[in-house]
Amino acid sequence: MKKIYLRKHEEKRLLAGHQWAFSNELLDVPKNIDAGDIVALYSHDQVFIGTGFFNPHSLIAFRLLSVTDEPIDAAFFEQRFLTALRLREKLYPASDANTFRLAHAESDGLSGLVIDKFDDVFSVQTFSAGMEKRLDIICDTLKKLFSPSAIVLRNESELRTLDGLEPYQRIAYGELKGTVEIYDAGVRYLVDVRHGHKTGFFLDQRENRKRIRALAKNADVLDVFTSDGGFALNALHAGAASVLALDASKDALARATANAARNAYKGLQTLHGDAFELLEKLQREGKAYDLVVLDPPSLTKSKKTVATALQAYRKLNRLGLSLVKSGGFFATSSCSHHVSEDEFFAVVDRASREQKRRIQLLEKAGQAPDHPVLLAMPETRYLKFGLFAVR
């Protein structure tokens, strides 16, 4: 195994539990190491730190996989998948759900790999050259452990370009015709694993969808950026009087409508278009709702555009709050990793003051527990969610 070394005093973060070493933290690296090769990382004082993937073309030059010199082979992936599975089966027993995130990258010791399970179909994303090189092993291990009907590679993320990888999507194994039906906490969804957003469906908000149920009974609800109807369907499940769901994707709205029909829910209406424009239109029309939910996509992909993103979040939350009835409720979130929790809630607070609305924070939450967080890696914590009472 080839060896690489850190510069002086650069090992502290890794020894504390972080899993990345950046290119400017390394001493000169041998030129004969290819992207995705396994290497052993040592401190400047030649103390062994661990084994992992190396990529000479990426800012994230080293991705830690193990603190021992174990081989990164089929047995390694099988052990990591089984460990992850045992946790998910406790979190989401089959009686409650047939879907979960099996592998959440660094949080499961699998840097650069995300796997979502939708019934017996698996959606796989790789973000590192090392995981990309081992896709055959990954898929073979999934077949061995789960006997899936299909494995879909959803490798369209822009993050792949940071590791020098091209975007693509294909079925790696089996056949997939149409949608896959999943169920979660009493709600059924028809998931388009091949063409739906990201891996096919947003599982990270699953617990937050449940949080709005208690406030949705007999309520008029506005669900902005509804996607496949996650929050809308949970509001209807709880007995909402009506739900208006907004999204810029006609395909997503069609899936939300189909999902409502699959559950025999009544009262869903959809509106297609740009969320900001639609919210301004509803504001001009004097509309008001008992519960407004904002679940936007990431509004920034880098630190360089955080200031612009914060302005967009401020406007979005101001518009959302303007449509909440006095005595109503407001749920808002951000999945932008580069926007911190403090920055996000400061924006919500400022938006409420500009709108002259008094808000009370009832709950603050993040991503679902099948998307676990490593305290030593802030990068693994990305979703911010707040639930407010509005006066």
N, C-alpha and C positions, 0 to 999 in steps of 0.2 A: 504494500500500500504506500502510495506516495505521501510525503509529509509536507505540510506548510506551517509557517510560523507567524505568530502575531508580533507586532511591534511592542516595545516596552510599555507595560501598564495598560494594555488593551484587553486583558483577559477578565477584568472584574465583572463586566456585564454578563459575559457568558457563564462565569462561575456562579453568578447569582440566579441563573435560570433562563437568560435570554438565549435565543437559538441562531442568531445571525452574527456574522462578522462581515464588515464592509471592506471594500477593496482597499481603502486608504488606511485600514488598520493592519494590513498584512505586510510582512517583509517581502522581498523579491520572491516571486513564485516561479518554479520550473516551467519552462515554455512547453513541455510535452504533456501537460494535463489538459484534457479536453473538457468542454462544457458537459456537466453531468457526471463526471468521474467521481468515485469515492476517494476521499483523502483522509488522512489523520491530521488533526489540528493540534499544535503545541503552542504553549506560551513562549515568550522570548527567552525565558530561562529553561526551555526544553521540558516543561511539565506537560504531560498529555492531558488534553481537554476533552477530546471526543472525535468521533468519525462523522462524516457527512458529505454532502454534495459540494463540489467546487464548480464555479462558473467564472472563467476569466473575462467574460463579456458583460457581467452584471455588477451593479453597485453592491448588491447582496452577493458577495463573492463566495461565502461559505454558509451552508445551512446545516446546522447540527441535527443529527438523527439519533445518536447514541453516545453515551459517556463511556462506553466500552469499545473494544475493537471487534465487536461482533460483525459478521458479514451482513450486508444489506441484501438479503436474498428472499426467496419465497417464504422461508420460515420466519424471517423478520416481519414481513407484512402480515402473515397469518396471525402471529402473536399480537401485533398492534391492533389488527381488526377485531380479534376476539376480545381483547381488553376493552376496546371502544364499545363493542356490542354489549358486553355485560352491563356497562353503565347505562346505555340507551334502553335496554330491556327493563331496567329498574325505573327509569324516568318515564318511559312510555310503553307500558305493557300492551300486549296485542289486543286485550279487551277494550282498550281506550283509543289505540291508534295503530295503523299499519304503515306509518311513515316516520322517519327521523333522519337527522344528519348523522351518518355513521362515522365520518372522519372530518374533523374540523382543523385540518392543517397542523400548525405548530402546537395547538392545544392538545392534540392527540399524538404528538411526537412524530408527525408526518408532514414536515415542512414542504409546502407547495402542493398539497393534495387535499381536495375536497370531494367527499362522496355523499350523496343523498340517496336514501332508499325510499322509493315510492311503490308500496306493495312489493311485487317481486321484480321491479325494474330499478336499475341503479343508474344514477346520473353522476358522471365522473368529470372533475375538472383538475387539470394540472397547471401549475403556475411556475414550475421550476424545470430546468433542463434535465435534472436528475430524475424527477418523477416521470417526465415525458419519455425518457429512455427506458423506463421500467414499466410502461403501460401494459405490456404483455404479461408480466409477472403479476401486476395488480389485478388485471382482469381474470387471469387464471385462478388467483386466490379467491376472488369474489365468486367465481363459478364453483370452486371447491366447497366453500363455506355455505353458500346460499342457494345454489342451483337456480339462478335468476332466469327469467324468461327473456330478458334483454339487458344489455349494458350500453348506455349512450354516452359518448364523449362530447361534452359541451364546452369545448375549448375555444370560446369566442371572446374571452375577456381581454380588455386592453392591457391588463397587468402582465400578460404573457410577453408582451413586447419588451418589458424590462429585463427579461431573461433571454431575449433573442429568439423568441418562439413565435411562429405564425399562428393566426387564428384559424380554426376549422371546427366542423361539427360532423359527426358520423356515428353510425351504429357499429360498435366494436364486436358485439355478439348478439345472437338471437334475432328475433323479429319484433317490431313494434308497429302496430297498426292503430292509428287513432290515439285516443286518450287512455290514461290509466286512472282508475278510481282509487282514491285514498279516503280514509276517514280519520278524523281527529276530534276528540271531545264531542262526539255527537253530530258533527257536520261532515258531509261528504263533498268531495271535490273531484272534478274530472280534470286531470292534469295533462297538459301537453308537454311531455318530457323533452321532445325534440325541439319545439319552437317557443315554449314559454320563456319568461324572463329568467336570466341567470341559469340555474340548474333545472328550471322547469316550474318551480313554485317557491314562494318565500316562506320557509319554515321558521325563520328567526323571529317572526312576530307572533308565533302561535300562542304563547302565554299572554301576550298583551291583547290579543283578540279576545281571550277569555275575560280579561280585566274590564272590558267595556260592556259585558253582558248585563251586569247588575244595573247599569245606567241606561240601558237601551229599551227596557220593557215599556211599551206604550208610547215610545218616543218617536219623534220625527228626526231622522238621522241623515247627516251628510257625510259621505265617505269619499274623500279626495285622494286621487291616485289609487283607485280601488284594485287595480290589476285583476286577478282572478276572482275578486270579491271577498277576500278574507275577512275584513272587518264588517263589511255589509252583511255577509251570511251569518256571522256570529250575532250581529244585532237582530236580524230576523229570527234566528234561533231562540233568542231571548224574548221575543214577542214585540219587536218594534212595530209601531203603527205604519211607518213608511221609511224607505231608504232611497236616497238619491245617490247614485254612484257615478263618479267622474273619472275619466281616464283619457289619455291621448291616443290610446291604441284601440282601434275597433275590434281587433282580435281578442284583446283582453276583456273588453266589455261583452263580447259574444260568449266567452268562457264564463264570465260572472253570471250572465243570464242563464246559461245552461246549468250552471251549478245551483242556482236558485231553483230551477225547475226540477233538478235531480232530487232536491230536498223537499220539494213541494212547498216552498216558501212563497208567500204572496207579499206584494207591496214593494218589490224592487223596480225602480226606474233608473235608467242610465242616461248619461249625457256625455257626448264625445267632444273633445277639444282640449285646448291648452288650459291647464288648471288655473293659471293666474287670470286669464281672460274670462273664464267661466265664473270664477269667484267674484270678479268685478261686476259681471253681468247680474249674478244673483244678488249682489249688494245693491245695485241700482234698482232692482225689482223689489227691494224691501223684504227679501226672504229671511227667515230666521228658523233655527233648528234647536231642538233640545240637546243634541249631541253632534259635535263636528269632529271628524277624525282626519288628520293630515298624516299621510305616510309617503312622503316623496322619495324618489330615487336619490342617490348621492348627487349633491349639487357641486362637488369639487373632487377632482381626481388628484390634486397635488397641493402642496403647501402654498404654491405661488398664487393660487386663486381663492384662498380662504376668505380674504376680505370681500371679494365679490359674492362668494357663497353666503356669507353672513348677511349681506344686504338682501339677497334673495330670500333667505330664511325669515328675515325680519318682515319683509313685505308679505310673504306667504302667511305667516302667523298673524299678522295684523289683519289680513283679509279674512282668515279663518275665524278669528275672534269676533270680527264684526258681524258674523252670521250666527252667533250663539245667542239664544234667548237669555234674558236675565234669569238666573237660577238654573241655567243649563250647564253642560259639561263640555270640556275641550280636551281631546287627546292629540298629542303632537309628537313627532319623532324625527330623528335624523340618523341616517346610516352612513354619513360621511366620516370616515376615519380621521381625516385631517382636521375636523371640527371637534374640539374637546367638549366634554360635558359642561364645563363651566361656561364656555363660550356660547353653547347652544341655549342653555337656560337663561343666560344673560340676555340673549336676543329675544327669547319669549317674553321675558319680563319687560324689556323695553317696548316690544310690540304691544303689550297689554296697556302700558302707560300711554303710549301714543294713541291707542284706540279708546283710552279712558275707561278701561274695563278693570275691575278688581278681580284678581284670580287667586285661588288658593290651591297650592300643590297638594294633591291627595296621595299620589303615588309616583315614585321615580323608579324606572326599571330599565332593563337592557335586553339583550338577545336571550332567546330560550336556552335552557340548560343543555340541550344537545349541541349547542354552539359554545362550549365552555371557554372560560377566560383564564389565561396564565397571568398572575399578578406581576411576574417579572417581564412580561411582554405586553406593553400597552397596545401594541398593534392588534392583539387578539380581541380587544374590547372596542367595538365600533358602533353598536346601536344604542342610541339614547331615546328614551320614551318617557313622556310625562303626561299625567292625567290630572286635570284641573277642574275645580268648580269655578263658575264664572258669574260675576254679579254685574 
